[in-house]
Amino acid sequence: MTRASVSITTPNDAWIKLQIDSEEFSSRSDVINDLIRKARKDDDEILAIRAALIEGEESGTSSRTPDEIMQAVIERKRKNGTL
């Protein structure tokens, strides 16, 4: 595992100490690694959303009416058990 020296502001240091004191984390490293994991997950979700938006834009304009689109969504959700 790589070691790193990081400077942390006083408010952030106090917050990290609270996380450890609450026993949610056992060390500063655990807190920092959890924050990095969450940031990486957020980045992955943002990339997936961007890709979906680009795909939607490139697919062109739908000829279906809003009601037809809503009905198709309802039918799909009924079939996959999410409605």
Beta strands, then each sheet from edge to edge (+ up, - down):
end
